[in-house]
Amino acid sequence: SSSSCLAPDTKPHIVFILADDMGYYDTPWHNPLVRAPALKTLADEGVTLEQAYMLPVCSPSRAALLTGRYPHT
């Protein structure tokens, strides 16, 4: 018997959110004063990735997401 609650042919749902100009405390799971119940539920029931890098403009981050390559500066 499997300890997984997913059926063998069920694929996970993946939601990736890329936000420009968002600070660490601009999310409801880091700051209780931010009211975003849908995002809070997604974070509480899923996985949040806390290690990231930032660049002064958004285009390198977007290019890295689309290509899978690290944007060398």
N, CA, C and O atoms as a Maestro MAE file, in Angstrom:
{
 s_m_m2io_version
 :::
 2.0.0
}

f_m_ct {
 s_m_title
 :::
 protein
 m_atom[292] {
  # First column is atom index #
  i_m_mmod_type
  r_m_x_coord
  r_m_y_coord
  r_m_z_coord
  i_m_residue_number
  s_m_chain_name
  s_m_pdb_residue_name
  s_m_pdb_atom_name
  i_m_atomic_number
  :::
  1 25 0.839 -1.193 0.000 1 A "SER " " N  " 7
  2 3 0.000 0.000 0.000 1 A "SER " " CA " 6
  3 2 0.873 1.243 0.000 1 A "SER " " C  " 6
  4 15 1.952 1.267 0.593 1 A "SER " " O  " 8
  5 25 0.393 2.255 -0.665 2 A "SER " " N  " 7
  6 3 1.148 3.499 -0.796 2 A "SER " " CA " 6
  7 2 0.723 4.480 0.279 2 A "SER " " C  " 6
  8 15 -0.454 4.544 0.637 2 A "SER " " O  " 8
  9 25 1.673 5.246 0.796 3 A "SER " " N  " 7
  10 3 1.352 6.254 1.807 3 A "SER " " CA " 6
  11 2 0.924 7.567 1.166 3 A "SER " " C  " 6
  12 15 0.533 8.500 1.869 3 A "SER " " O  " 8
  13 25 0.995 7.650 -0.165 4 A "SER " " N  " 7
  14 3 0.607 8.876 -0.867 4 A "SER " " CA " 6
  15 2 -0.909 8.954 -0.979 4 A "SER " " C  " 6
  16 15 -1.582 7.943 -1.182 4 A "SER " " O  " 8
  17 25 -1.436 10.165 -0.843 5 A "CYS " " N  " 7
  18 3 -2.873 10.347 -0.962 5 A "CYS " " CA " 6
  19 2 -3.282 10.606 -2.412 5 A "CYS " " C  " 6
  20 15 -4.474 10.723 -2.699 5 A "CYS " " O  " 8
  21 25 -2.314 10.697 -3.333 6 A "LEU " " N  " 7
  22 3 -2.612 10.893 -4.747 6 A "LEU " " CA " 6
  23 2 -2.689 9.548 -5.450 6 A "LEU " " C  " 6
  24 15 -1.934 8.627 -5.142 6 A "LEU " " O  " 8
  25 25 -3.607 9.449 -6.393 7 A "ALA " " N  " 7
  26 3 -3.679 8.251 -7.209 7 A "ALA " " CA " 6
  27 2 -2.429 8.202 -8.086 7 A "ALA " " C  " 6
  28 15 -1.865 9.252 -8.392 7 A "ALA " " O  " 8
  29 25 -1.984 7.026 -8.495 8 A "PRO " " N  " 7
  30 3 -0.742 6.926 -9.263 8 A "PRO " " CA " 6
  31 2 -0.763 7.732 -10.560 8 A "PRO " " C  " 6
  32 15 0.284 8.212 -10.994 8 A "PRO " " O  " 8
  33 25 -1.922 7.892 -11.185 9 A "ASP " " N  " 7
  34 3 -1.983 8.617 -12.450 9 A "ASP " " CA " 6
  35 2 -2.331 10.095 -12.277 9 A "ASP " " C  " 6
  36 15 -2.543 10.795 -13.267 9 A "ASP " " O  " 8
  37 25 -2.392 10.580 -11.037 10 A "THR " " N  " 7
  38 3 -2.711 11.979 -10.784 10 A "THR " " CA " 6
  39 2 -1.435 12.812 -10.800 10 A "THR " " C  " 6
  40 15 -0.450 12.477 -10.143 10 A "THR " " O  " 8
  41 25 -1.469 13.905 -11.563 11 A "LYS " " N  " 7
  42 3 -0.318 14.798 -11.627 11 A "LYS " " CA " 6
  43 2 -0.548 15.968 -10.683 11 A "LYS " " C  " 6
  44 15 -1.690 16.395 -10.509 11 A "LYS " " O  " 8
  45 25 0.510 16.500 -10.064 12 A "PRO " " N  " 7
  46 3 0.335 17.630 -9.148 12 A "PRO " " CA " 6
  47 2 0.011 18.909 -9.918 12 A "PRO " " C  " 6
  48 15 0.391 19.064 -11.078 12 A "PRO " " O  " 8
  49 25 -0.679 19.798 -9.268 13 A "HIS " " N  " 7
  50 3 -0.960 21.116 -9.830 13 A "HIS " " CA " 6
  51 2 0.161 22.055 -9.392 13 A "HIS " " C  " 6
  52 15 0.492 22.115 -8.208 13 A "HIS " " O  " 8
  53 25 0.736 22.775 -10.323 14 A "ILE " " N  " 7
  54 3 1.827 23.689 -10.018 14 A "ILE " " CA " 6
  55 2 1.402 25.097 -10.395 14 A "ILE " " C  " 6
  56 15 0.996 25.355 -11.528 14 A "ILE " " O  " 8
  57 25 1.501 26.006 -9.430 15 A "VAL " " N  " 7
  58 3 1.209 27.420 -9.661 15 A "VAL " " CA " 6
  59 2 2.487 28.187 -9.372 15 A "VAL " " C  " 6
  60 15 3.024 28.109 -8.267 15 A "VAL " " O  " 8
  61 25 2.969 28.917 -10.343 16 A "PHE " " N  " 7
  62 3 4.175 29.717 -10.187 16 A "PHE " " CA " 6
  63 2 3.776 31.167 -10.346 16 A "PHE " " C  " 6
  64 15 3.211 31.550 -11.370 16 A "PHE " " O  " 8
  65 25 4.065 31.974 -9.344 17 A "ILE " " N  " 7
  66 3 3.707 33.385 -9.374 17 A "ILE " " CA " 6
  67 2 4.990 34.202 -9.404 17 A "ILE " " C  " 6
  68 15 5.825 34.101 -8.505 17 A "ILE " " O  " 8
  69 25 5.140 35.010 -10.445 18 A "LEU " " N  " 7
  70 3 6.272 35.920 -10.565 18 A "LEU " " CA " 6
  71 2 5.728 37.329 -10.428 18 A "LEU " " C  " 6
  72 15 4.911 37.764 -11.241 18 A "LEU " " O  " 8
  73 25 6.169 38.040 -9.416 19 A "ALA " " N  " 7
  74 3 5.670 39.394 -9.159 19 A "ALA " " CA " 6
  75 2 6.824 40.387 -9.203 19 A "ALA " " C  " 6
  76 15 7.888 40.160 -8.628 19 A "ALA " " O  " 8
  77 25 6.586 41.483 -9.894 20 A "ASP " " N  " 7
  78 3 7.585 42.547 -9.957 20 A "ASP " " CA " 6
  79 2 7.444 43.451 -8.736 20 A "ASP " " C  " 6
  80 15 6.336 43.687 -8.252 20 A "ASP " " O  " 8
  81 25 8.570 43.952 -8.244 21 A "ASP " " N  " 7
  82 3 8.592 44.937 -7.159 21 A "ASP " " CA " 6
  83 2 7.882 44.469 -5.891 21 A "ASP " " C  " 6
  84 15 7.239 45.271 -5.214 21 A "ASP " " O  " 8
  85 25 7.989 43.196 -5.566 22 A "MET " " N  " 7
  86 3 7.368 42.688 -4.348 22 A "MET " " CA " 6
  87 2 8.437 42.478 -3.293 22 A "MET " " C  " 6
  88 15 9.433 41.797 -3.539 22 A "MET " " O  " 8
  89 25 8.239 43.054 -2.131 23 A "GLY " " N  " 7
  90 3 9.177 42.908 -1.032 23 A "GLY " " CA " 6
  91 2 8.852 41.682 -0.190 23 A "GLY " " C  " 6
  92 15 7.792 41.075 -0.339 23 A "GLY " " O  " 8
  93 25 9.764 41.331 0.681 24 A "TYR " " N  " 7
  94 3 9.614 40.144 1.538 24 A "TYR " " CA " 6
  95 2 8.356 40.232 2.401 24 A "TYR " " C  " 6
  96 15 7.653 39.237 2.573 24 A "TYR " " O  " 8
  97 25 8.071 41.404 2.938 25 A "TYR " " N  " 7
  98 3 6.922 41.564 3.838 25 A "TYR " " CA " 6
  99 2 5.649 41.977 3.112 25 A "TYR " " C  " 6
  100 15 4.700 42.437 3.746 25 A "TYR " " O  " 8
  101 25 5.616 41.820 1.796 26 A "ASP " " N  " 7
  102 3 4.419 42.149 1.016 26 A "ASP " " CA " 6
  103 2 3.522 40.939 0.785 26 A "ASP " " C  " 6
  104 15 2.601 41.002 -0.028 26 A "ASP " " O  " 8
  105 25 3.775 39.851 1.482 27 A "THR " " N  " 7
  106 3 2.953 38.649 1.348 27 A "THR " " CA " 6
  107 2 2.265 38.342 2.669 27 A "THR " " C  " 6
  108 15 2.802 38.653 3.732 27 A "THR " " O  " 8
  109 25 1.081 37.733 2.617 28 A "PRO " " N  " 7
  110 3 0.346 37.464 3.857 28 A "PRO " " CA " 6
  111 2 0.988 36.417 4.755 28 A "PRO " " C  " 6
  112 15 0.680 36.377 5.946 28 A "PRO " " O  " 8
  113 25 1.865 35.570 4.235 29 A "TRP " " N  " 7
  114 3 2.513 34.582 5.108 29 A "TRP " " CA " 6
  115 2 3.731 35.162 5.807 29 A "TRP " " C  " 6
  116 15 4.286 34.512 6.693 29 A "TRP " " O  " 8
  117 25 4.167 36.365 5.441 30 A "HIS " " N  " 7
  118 3 5.235 37.056 6.173 30 A "HIS " " CA " 6
  119 2 4.726 38.256 6.957 30 A "HIS " " C  " 6
  120 15 5.383 38.701 7.898 30 A "HIS " " O  " 8
  121 25 3.584 38.779 6.590 31 A "ASN " " N  " 7
  122 3 3.058 39.994 7.207 31 A "ASN " " CA " 6
  123 2 1.555 39.834 7.423 31 A "ASN " " C  " 6
  124 15 0.797 39.832 6.453 31 A "ASN " " O  " 8
  125 25 1.112 39.701 8.664 32 A "PRO " " N  " 7
  126 3 -0.322 39.500 8.926 32 A "PRO " " CA " 6
  127 2 -1.187 40.711 8.564 32 A "PRO " " C  " 6
  128 15 -2.410 40.593 8.504 32 A "PRO " " O  " 8
  129 25 -0.580 41.858 8.326 33 A "LEU " " N  " 7
  130 3 -1.362 43.037 7.934 33 A "LEU " " CA " 6
  131 2 -1.765 43.006 6.458 33 A "LEU " " C  " 6
  132 15 -2.674 43.728 6.049 33 A "LEU " " O  " 8
  133 25 -1.101 42.182 5.668 34 A "VAL " " N  " 7
  134 3 -1.455 42.039 4.249 34 A "VAL " " CA " 6
  135 2 -2.624 41.068 4.149 34 A "VAL " " C  " 6
  136 15 -2.544 39.931 4.614 34 A "VAL " " O  " 8
  137 25 -3.712 41.531 3.535 35 A "ARG " " N  " 7
  138 3 -4.904 40.698 3.402 35 A "ARG " " CA " 6
  139 2 -5.007 40.181 1.978 35 A "ARG " " C  " 6
  140 15 -5.362 40.921 1.061 35 A "ARG " " O  " 8
  141 25 -4.699 38.928 1.804 36 A "ALA " " N  " 7
  142 3 -4.817 38.232 0.526 36 A "ALA " " CA " 6
  143 2 -5.169 36.782 0.839 36 A "ALA " " C  " 6
  144 15 -4.306 35.906 0.779 36 A "ALA " " O  " 8
  145 25 -6.439 36.525 1.176 37 A "PRO " " N  " 7
  146 3 -6.816 35.190 1.658 37 A "PRO " " CA " 6
  147 2 -6.553 34.059 0.662 37 A "PRO " " C  " 6
  148 15 -6.204 32.954 1.079 37 A "PRO " " O  " 8
  149 25 -6.709 34.303 -0.636 38 A "ALA " " N  " 7
  150 3 -6.462 33.239 -1.612 38 A "ALA " " CA " 6
  151 2 -4.971 32.871 -1.642 38 A "ALA " " C  " 6
  152 15 -4.628 31.689 -1.665 38 A "ALA " " O  " 8
  153 25 -4.091 33.870 -1.642 39 A "LEU " " N  " 7
  154 3 -2.658 33.588 -1.612 39 A "LEU " " CA " 6
  155 2 -2.245 32.922 -0.312 39 A "LEU " " C  " 6
  156 15 -1.401 32.026 -0.316 39 A "LEU " " O  " 8
  157 25 -2.823 33.345 0.791 40 A "LYS " " N  " 7
  158 3 -2.515 32.751 2.098 40 A "LYS " " CA " 6
  159 2 -2.909 31.270 2.112 40 A "LYS " " C  " 6
  160 15 -2.171 30.431 2.627 40 A "LYS " " O  " 8
  161 25 -4.063 30.963 1.549 41 A "THR " " N  " 7
  162 3 -4.503 29.573 1.484 41 A "THR " " CA " 6
  163 2 -3.571 28.742 0.616 41 A "THR " " C  " 6
  164 15 -3.212 27.622 0.981 41 A "THR " " O  " 8
  165 25 -3.175 29.291 -0.542 42 A "LEU " " N  " 7
  166 3 -2.224 28.573 -1.395 42 A "LEU " " CA " 6
  167 2 -0.914 28.298 -0.653 42 A "LEU " " C  " 6
  168 15 -0.366 27.200 -0.743 42 A "LEU " " O  " 8
  169 25 -0.420 29.286 0.070 43 A "ALA " " N  " 7
  170 3 0.837 29.122 0.807 43 A "ALA " " CA " 6
  171 2 0.679 28.120 1.952 43 A "ALA " " C  " 6
  172 15 1.565 27.298 2.185 43 A "ALA " " O  " 8
  173 25 -0.440 28.187 2.659 44 A "ASP " " N  " 7
  174 3 -0.658 27.285 3.795 44 A "ASP " " CA " 6
  175 2 -0.824 25.832 3.361 44 A "ASP " " C  " 6
  176 15 -0.391 24.919 4.064 44 A "ASP " " O  " 8
  177 25 -1.444 25.617 2.213 45 A "GLU " " N  " 7
  178 3 -1.729 24.258 1.755 45 A "GLU " " CA " 6
  179 2 -0.683 23.716 0.784 45 A "GLU " " C  " 6
  180 15 -0.740 22.550 0.395 45 A "GLU " " O  " 8
  181 25 0.269 24.560 0.392 46 A "GLY " " N  " 7
  182 3 1.258 24.134 -0.586 46 A "GLY " " CA " 6
  183 2 2.672 24.329 -0.088 46 A "GLY " " C  " 6
  184 15 2.959 24.146 1.096 46 A "GLY " " O  " 8
  185 25 3.537 24.695 -0.983 47 A "VAL " " N  " 7
  186 3 4.949 24.884 -0.692 47 A "VAL " " CA " 6
  187 2 5.327 26.309 -1.083 47 A "VAL " " C  " 6
  188 15 4.973 26.772 -2.167 47 A "VAL " " O  " 8
  189 25 6.038 26.997 -0.213 48 A "THR " " N  " 7
  190 3 6.565 28.314 -0.560 48 A "THR " " CA " 6
  191 2 8.075 28.204 -0.661 48 A "THR " " C  " 6
  192 15 8.724 27.605 0.197 48 A "THR " " O  " 8
  193 25 8.621 28.778 -1.701 49 A "LEU " " N  " 7
  194 3 10.071 28.773 -1.905 49 A "LEU " " CA " 6
  195 2 10.609 30.087 -1.379 49 A "LEU " " C  " 6
  196 15 10.231 31.151 -1.870 49 A "LEU " " O  " 8
  197 25 11.474 30.031 -0.401 50 A "GLU " " N  " 7
  198 3 11.918 31.222 0.309 50 A "GLU " " CA " 6
  199 2 13.278 31.745 -0.133 50 A "GLU " " C  " 6
  200 15 13.643 32.864 0.226 50 A "GLU " " O  " 8
  201 25 14.028 30.979 -0.891 51 A "GLN " " N  " 7
  202 3 15.336 31.443 -1.335 51 A "GLN " " CA " 6
  203 2 15.224 31.901 -2.784 51 A "GLN " " C  " 6
  204 15 14.780 31.148 -3.650 51 A "GLN " " O  " 8
  205 25 15.622 33.116 -3.035 52 A "ALA " " N  " 7
  206 3 15.520 33.680 -4.376 52 A "ALA " " CA " 6
  207 2 16.637 34.678 -4.593 52 A "ALA " " C  " 6
  208 15 17.363 35.034 -3.665 52 A "ALA " " O  " 8
  209 25 16.762 35.118 -5.808 53 A "TYR " " N  " 7
  210 3 17.699 36.175 -6.118 53 A "TYR " " CA " 6
  211 2 16.911 37.289 -6.786 53 A "TYR " " C  " 6
  212 15 15.816 37.069 -7.303 53 A "TYR " " O  " 8
  213 25 17.468 38.461 -6.769 54 A "MET " " N  " 7
  214 3 16.793 39.575 -7.435 54 A "MET " " CA " 6
  215 2 17.810 40.375 -8.213 54 A "MET " " C  " 6
  216 15 19.000 40.407 -7.899 54 A "MET " " O  " 8
  217 25 17.305 41.006 -9.218 55 A "LEU " " N  " 7
  218 3 18.111 41.903 -10.030 55 A "LEU " " CA " 6
  219 2 17.375 43.235 -10.090 55 A "LEU " " C  " 6
  220 15 16.179 43.280 -9.799 55 A "LEU " " O  " 8
  221 25 18.046 44.310 -10.455 56 A "PRO " " N  " 7
  222 3 17.406 45.627 -10.396 56 A "PRO " " CA " 6
  223 2 16.257 45.828 -11.387 56 A "PRO " " C  " 6
  224 15 15.473 46.764 -11.229 56 A "PRO " " O  " 8
  225 25 16.143 44.977 -12.394 57 A "VAL " " N  " 7
  226 3 15.032 45.061 -13.342 57 A "VAL " " CA " 6
  227 2 14.405 43.677 -13.489 57 A "VAL " " C  " 6
  228 15 15.023 42.676 -13.128 57 A "VAL " " O  " 8
  229 25 13.193 43.616 -14.010 58 A "CYS " " N  " 7
  230 3 12.480 42.343 -14.051 58 A "CYS " " CA " 6
  231 2 12.846 41.464 -15.246 58 A "CYS " " C  " 6
  232 15 12.636 40.253 -15.194 58 A "CYS " " O  " 8
  233 25 13.382 42.035 -16.309 59 A "SER " " N  " 7
  234 3 13.597 41.245 -17.522 59 A "SER " " CA " 6
  235 2 14.552 40.059 -17.333 59 A "SER " " C  " 6
  236 15 14.291 39.008 -17.918 59 A "SER " " O  " 8
  237 25 15.648 40.153 -16.552 60 A "PRO " " N  " 7
  238 3 16.481 38.954 -16.359 60 A "PRO " " CA " 6
  239 2 15.743 37.821 -15.636 60 A "PRO " " C  " 6
  240 15 15.942 36.648 -15.951 60 A "PRO " " O  " 8
  241 25 14.900 38.173 -14.674 61 A "SER " " N  " 7
  242 3 14.140 37.140 -13.964 61 A "SER " " CA " 6
  243 2 13.155 36.462 -14.902 61 A "SER " " C  " 6
  244 15 12.991 35.242 -14.863 61 A "SER " " O  " 8
  245 25 12.513 37.238 -15.727 62 A "ARG " " N  " 7
  246 3 11.560 36.673 -16.695 62 A "ARG " " CA " 6
  247 2 12.284 35.800 -17.717 62 A "ARG " " C  " 6
  248 15 11.795 34.729 -18.075 62 A "ARG " " O  " 8
  249 25 13.442 36.251 -18.187 63 A "ALA " " N  " 7
  250 3 14.214 35.452 -19.138 63 A "ALA " " CA " 6
  251 2 14.677 34.144 -18.501 63 A "ALA " " C  " 6
  252 15 14.649 33.098 -19.150 63 A "ALA " " O  " 8
  253 25 15.101 34.193 -17.238 64 A "ALA " " N  " 7
  254 3 15.525 32.973 -16.547 64 A "ALA " " CA " 6
  255 2 14.374 31.992 -16.416 64 A "ALA " " C  " 6
  256 15 14.567 30.786 -16.575 64 A "ALA " " O  " 8
  257 25 13.186 32.489 -16.130 65 A "LEU " " N  " 7
  258 3 12.016 31.611 -16.011 65 A "LEU " " CA " 6
  259 2 11.700 30.944 -17.350 65 A "LEU " " C  " 6
  260 15 11.391 29.753 -17.394 65 A "LEU " " O  " 8
  261 25 11.775 31.697 -18.424 66 A "LEU " " N  " 7
  262 3 11.424 31.178 -19.747 66 A "LEU " " CA " 6
  263 2 12.486 30.241 -20.307 66 A "LEU " " C  " 6
  264 15 12.153 29.290 -21.014 66 A "LEU " " O  " 8
  265 25 13.762 30.493 -20.006 67 A "THR " " N  " 7
  266 3 14.836 29.707 -20.609 67 A "THR " " CA " 6
  267 2 15.432 28.649 -19.687 67 A "THR " " C  " 6
  268 15 16.035 27.685 -20.160 67 A "THR " " O  " 8
  269 25 15.268 28.820 -18.375 68 A "GLY " " N  " 7
  270 3 15.885 27.897 -17.437 68 A "GLY " " CA " 6
  271 2 17.358 28.166 -17.224 68 A "GLY " " C  " 6
  272 15 18.058 27.336 -16.644 68 A "GLY " " O  " 8
  273 25 17.839 29.299 -17.679 69 A "ARG " " N  " 7
  274 3 19.258 29.649 -17.545 69 A "ARG " " CA " 6
  275 2 19.406 30.808 -16.562 69 A "ARG " " C  " 6
  276 15 18.542 31.681 -16.478 69 A "ARG " " O  " 8
  277 25 20.506 30.802 -15.827 70 A "TYR " " N  " 7
  278 3 20.790 31.871 -14.883 70 A "TYR " " CA " 6
  279 2 21.224 33.116 -15.644 70 A "TYR " " C  " 6
  280 15 22.108 33.035 -16.498 70 A "TYR " " O  " 8
  281 25 20.617 34.273 -15.351 71 A "PRO " " N  " 7
  282 3 21.023 35.493 -16.060 71 A "PRO " " CA " 6
  283 2 22.323 36.052 -15.497 71 A "PRO " " C  " 6
  284 15 22.341 36.613 -14.402 71 A "PRO " " O  " 8
  285 25 23.380 35.902 -16.229 72 A "HIS " " N  " 7
  286 3 24.679 36.426 -15.791 72 A "HIS " " CA " 6
  287 2 24.669 37.937 -15.897 72 A "HIS " " C  " 6
  288 15 24.206 38.499 -16.890 72 A "HIS " " O  " 8
  289 25 25.188 38.595 -14.858 73 A "THR " " N  " 7
  290 3 25.211 40.048 -14.870 73 A "THR " " CA " 6
  291 2 26.598 40.556 -15.154 73 A "THR " " C  " 6
  292 15 26.814 41.767 -15.204 73 A "THR " " O  " 8
  :::
 }
 m_bond[291] {
  # First column is bond index #
  i_m_from
  i_m_to
  i_m_order
  :::
  1 1 2 1
  2 2 3 1
  3 3 4 2
  4 3 5 1
  5 5 6 1
  6 6 7 1
  7 7 8 2
  8 7 9 1
  9 9 10 1
  10 10 11 1
  11 11 12 2
  12 11 13 1
  13 13 14 1
  14 14 15 1
  15 15 16 2
  16 15 17 1
  17 17 18 1
  18 18 19 1
  19 19 20 2
  20 19 21 1
  21 21 22 1
  22 22 23 1
  23 23 24 2
  24 23 25 1
  25 25 26 1
  26 26 27 1
  27 27 28 2
  28 27 29 1
  29 29 30 1
  30 30 31 1
  31 31 32 2
  32 31 33 1
  33 33 34 1
  34 34 35 1
  35 35 36 2
  36 35 37 1
  37 37 38 1
  38 38 39 1
  39 39 40 2
  40 39 41 1
  41 41 42 1
  42 42 43 1
  43 43 44 2
  44 43 45 1
  45 45 46 1
  46 46 47 1
  47 47 48 2
  48 47 49 1
  49 49 50 1
  50 50 51 1
  51 51 52 2
  52 51 53 1
  53 53 54 1
  54 54 55 1
  55 55 56 2
  56 55 57 1
  57 57 58 1
  58 58 59 1
  59 59 60 2
  60 59 61 1
  61 61 62 1
  62 62 63 1
  63 63 64 2
  64 63 65 1
  65 65 66 1
  66 66 67 1
  67 67 68 2
  68 67 69 1
  69 69 70 1
  70 70 71 1
  71 71 72 2
  72 71 73 1
  73 73 74 1
  74 74 75 1
  75 75 76 2
  76 75 77 1
  77 77 78 1
  78 78 79 1
  79 79 80 2
  80 79 81 1
  81 81 82 1
  82 82 83 1
  83 83 84 2
  84 83 85 1
  85 85 86 1
  86 86 87 1
  87 87 88 2
  88 87 89 1
  89 89 90 1
  90 90 91 1
  91 91 92 2
  92 91 93 1
  93 93 94 1
  94 94 95 1
  95 95 96 2
  96 95 97 1
  97 97 98 1
  98 98 99 1
  99 99 100 2
  100 99 101 1
  101 101 102 1
  102 102 103 1
  103 103 104 2
  104 103 105 1
  105 105 106 1
  106 106 107 1
  107 107 108 2
  108 107 109 1
  109 109 110 1
  110 110 111 1
  111 111 112 2
  112 111 113 1
  113 113 114 1
  114 114 115 1
  115 115 116 2
  116 115 117 1
  117 117 118 1
  118 118 119 1
  119 119 120 2
  120 119 121 1
  121 121 122 1
  122 122 123 1
  123 123 124 2
  124 123 125 1
  125 125 126 1
  126 126 127 1
  127 127 128 2
  128 127 129 1
  129 129 130 1
  130 130 131 1
  131 131 132 2
  132 131 133 1
  133 133 134 1
  134 134 135 1
  135 135 136 2
  136 135 137 1
  137 137 138 1
  138 138 139 1
  139 139 140 2
  140 139 141 1
  141 141 142 1
  142 142 143 1
  143 143 144 2
  144 143 145 1
  145 145 146 1
  146 146 147 1
  147 147 148 2
  148 147 149 1
  149 149 150 1
  150 150 151 1
  151 151 152 2
  152 151 153 1
  153 153 154 1
  154 154 155 1
  155 155 156 2
  156 155 157 1
  157 157 158 1
  158 158 159 1
  159 159 160 2
  160 159 161 1
  161 161 162 1
  162 162 163 1
  163 163 164 2
  164 163 165 1
  165 165 166 1
  166 166 167 1
  167 167 168 2
  168 167 169 1
  169 169 170 1
  170 170 171 1
  171 171 172 2
  172 171 173 1
  173 173 174 1
  174 174 175 1
  175 175 176 2
  176 175 177 1
  177 177 178 1
  178 178 179 1
  179 179 180 2
  180 179 181 1
  181 181 182 1
  182 182 183 1
  183 183 184 2
  184 183 185 1
  185 185 186 1
  186 186 187 1
  187 187 188 2
  188 187 189 1
  189 189 190 1
  190 190 191 1
  191 191 192 2
  192 191 193 1
  193 193 194 1
  194 194 195 1
  195 195 196 2
  196 195 197 1
  197 197 198 1
  198 198 199 1
  199 199 200 2
  200 199 201 1
  201 201 202 1
  202 202 203 1
  203 203 204 2
  204 203 205 1
  205 205 206 1
  206 206 207 1
  207 207 208 2
  208 207 209 1
  209 209 210 1
  210 210 211 1
  211 211 212 2
  212 211 213 1
  213 213 214 1
  214 214 215 1
  215 215 216 2
  216 215 217 1
  217 217 218 1
  218 218 219 1
  219 219 220 2
  220 219 221 1
  221 221 222 1
  222 222 223 1
  223 223 224 2
  224 223 225 1
  225 225 226 1
  226 226 227 1
  227 227 228 2
  228 227 229 1
  229 229 230 1
  230 230 231 1
  231 231 232 2
  232 231 233 1
  233 233 234 1
  234 234 235 1
  235 235 236 2
  236 235 237 1
  237 237 238 1
  238 238 239 1
  239 239 240 2
  240 239 241 1
  241 241 242 1
  242 242 243 1
  243 243 244 2
  244 243 245 1
  245 245 246 1
  246 246 247 1
  247 247 248 2
  248 247 249 1
  249 249 250 1
  250 250 251 1
  251 251 252 2
  252 251 253 1
  253 253 254 1
  254 254 255 1
  255 255 256 2
  256 255 257 1
  257 257 258 1
  258 258 259 1
  259 259 260 2
  260 259 261 1
  261 261 262 1
  262 262 263 1
  263 263 264 2
  264 263 265 1
  265 265 266 1
  266 266 267 1
  267 267 268 2
  268 267 269 1
  269 269 270 1
  270 270 271 1
  271 271 272 2
  272 271 273 1
  273 273 274 1
  274 274 275 1
  275 275 276 2
  276 275 277 1
  277 277 278 1
  278 278 279 1
  279 279 280 2
  280 279 281 1
  281 281 282 1
  282 282 283 1
  283 283 284 2
  284 283 285 1
  285 285 286 1
  286 286 287 1
  287 287 288 2
  288 287 289 1
  289 289 290 1
  290 290 291 1
  291 291 292 2
  :::
 }
}
